[in-house]
Amino acid sequence: MFLKSESVKETLKDYHYLEVLSVDKDYPNVLKVSIKERREIYTFVHGEKVYVTDENGFVLSDSYSYHPVDKKIKLTFGQGVNVLDVVPGNIIKTENDAILTSVFNIVKNVNLTDCIESVEIMKPFLTDTDYDVVFKAFTGVEIHIEGVLDRGEQKIINAFKVYDEKLSDYQKTYGKIESFFVSEKENGVVVREYFRVTYEGSDIDFNVWRFCRGIYAKETSCHYWRWIV
């Protein structure tokens, strides 16, 4: 009756693999605790240690050795992405936590956690505000997303649709897919915006959304759907 729910939560925080969803009292003598086990998803090296995190970047454990047989996504921080603090029981801290959160959310929302081998986050030019992300599939092909903070989820969806539906089994074993969002202007006015996907530098027209003088159009082959914005 006199046990504090917050004390229970604080005690369970020491078990990093358990996420406490709720703590409820059922008087007079029952305590109901709802928990979820955190799944190991990412592994990355920082300093002399190897860290393991869940799908949200919550650090589960650390060690001085790496086990390459483990089926975890290798997370790499490239140029312009500085890790500030890594402590088991906490979220990874970087100079820009928004980019890390965006990447983790995109991977979850597009259900990529079981089909990619590695993720690399980088800032292509140190003066830019956005970041690029490189996903490497288990088959060998790389998927490059330019500007993940700007429509990043749709760019990834477009890229993996090309991977799934446009590439042959042989093409999936090598090469690079790049996904962009292009905004074209005339005299300072936007006249056309569209998603662009390339494989080894060649355009692949797949579900391209175009903007032209106030009208959006979805273009697939010779069929068009339009509506006024």
Phi, psi and omega in degrees: 000325185259004179286131182274133180299322180297327179294322178296315179299318181295321179296317182287344178298336179290343177262091191296337182278356179249127175257120181279117180271321180198153174228117183232146177260136174241094188296145012263345192217027181236133176243122181255120181242122178257123183228160176228138179279130178281135182266138176287122183238309186248151171226141178207157182258132175218121185068232180261002186246159173250127183248150177240133180233166174273192185291345181256006182083014176282122186283120183267321183200168175219158178200174179258010181224153179244135181250098185297343181282344180295134180273070177238157179281126178280120181258128181234134176257114182270203184299140176082001179240104184254125177278126183265322186206135177225112181225125176307134183097002179223164174285145175303136178251128176231178178291339177222090182291338181296321181292320180295316178299318180298316181295314179299317181295320180296315180300319179292312186294330182262005176057053182258356190297339182253005184232004178240148183267324183208157176226128176240129179249133181208160172253113187297323177229129188298344179270349181285154177265344182257172186229155174255150178229136178245120175257134175247121179282159179297334180287337178126337182286148178253141178243115182258126178248117179268122179074071187289338179283342180255098179059034185301319182296318180293324178298318180291319177302314179300316183296316183283337171293320175298315179301315185285323193245345184249335184267146174283167178300325179292316180297331180288352182267357181201177170088185188223130172257134177238137182235128185231169163235123186250133176237113181257137183236150171231120182056039178080001182250132179290121179249342180201132174228140182199156172274143181229134177233132179235152172236119183053039176086352181260135181294139172238113184280107182217112178046055181275128177262126184243148176239127181216107176050055174087001182235129174268141178222135175262120187248120172226111184059242184252015183249140184230143171232130185225149171207154180283136179272000000 
